[in-house]
């Protein structure tokens, strides 16, 4: 969060307007289910946080809000607003990248300075690290000065100083901002209200993430209590109904004339009076009334939506190698991109054991991804390995979905069970739509249950994941029986999952070709 007295660059001109989404419906072609159903929201100026599980429809809603998608029902207004969308995939070059590269107006210069962007970055976008690409994406999107601005996971790939710089930059935007993020600190610092996807419904609450989260917890507690009371009352009424039915059955037996002595006129007269008085009708009416009350309690229990989540451990997806050492790197300079004549990372002799869990940390651009690729190349071919890069492209998604479709029923069930335990809807993977980045990452990890890797390599695995999914992944990494190499800016995940740390730090003097030095801790 920006500190008191922190330098803030001048605000974009104040925008007094409101974006209205009315009765929005949306379903993907060929899918029988609606992603959005009857969503109505009014978004004023300022940042609105959008939170929810992977694949729930957050990005779909934001694309409809900016006119990138047309809803299958409902309307968005007013027309004529200028919109901009900052993609969550850092490898997507912004549409106005070339214009920004050539721009040296006051705003462009200020953005370059505020976000630490090199003058030549825009011209070599594909060569940048994911964190550098993300900062450039944010700068170009802000420079376009839109009325409606969507930031989709803007802090993915960023180290702490870069996150602070992005937070300051976004804090000066005063148009209609839509912030899709799982970064709690960012949501707390910026959001004035939060839109939450909950069990197929979309709800807006005032306040930042922590405030709305506490409000939601109180609502869930109240709904849980209401559900419990409704079920308890339903059980009491059902028992009362059974008692009345049994009593009526006994009364029926007592009122029957069968078996009576034809000469017992007094008994026959008493039974006749009971029938004429309507006791049978009243008993039937009471049972019917109880049935109505029981149905009412069941309906109340169903209406009291209580969120249920999987909080257990994901089953082991791999196994430990019989090799004592599965990768060995010789001391020397590992060049960025593997190209001669460019800086690199100076490393000591490195050994990766069969059950080592290693976290690679360091600032953006220090060479973490380069080091990971070097480790992967050093692994013998006969060691089963799963490598999940920072970004999974369209081709990667097609392969994962195709693999799922080709599996036997039993194997598909095993994979989808892991998907569910990583906090995603298994049925969403079978509907034929391309999964969201977070869902795709879970599917790729879940398919490892079939290949039993001995080495798991993940580059920024928590990018695109919702909070519950991150917790589930964290438990899975900690319990993985084989070796793990993990690159992450999420210090909590690294601490809980890794016993060894390889830290990249900027080189101080010495070889001019050395950009970073690896220090093992």
Secondary structure, 3 states (H helix, E strand, C coil): CCCCCCCCCCCCCCCCCEEEEEEEEECCCCCCCCCEEEEEEEEECEEEEEECCCCCCHHHHHHHHCCCCCCCEEEEECCCCCEEEECCCCCCCCCCHHHHHHCCCHHHHHHHHHCCCCCCHHHHHHHCCHHHHHHHHHHHHHHCCCCEEEEECCCCCCCHHHHHHHHHHHHCCCCEEEEECCCHHHHHHHEEEEEEEECCEEEEEECCHHHHHHHHHHHHHHHHHHHHHHHHHHHHHHHHHHHHHHHHHHHHHHHCCCCCCCCCHHHHHHHHHHHHCCHHHHHHHHHHHHHHHHHHHHHHHHHCCCCCCCCCCCCCCECCCCCCEEEEECCEEEEHHHCCCCCEEEECCEEEECCCEEEEEECCCCCHHHHHHHHHHHCCCCCCEEEECCCCCHHHHHHHHHHHHHCCHHHHHHHHHHHHHCCCCHHHHHCCCCCCHHHHHHHHHHCHHHHCECEEEEECCCCCCCHHHHHHHHHHHHHCCCEEEEECCCHHHHHHHCCEEEEEEECCCCCCCEEEEEEEC
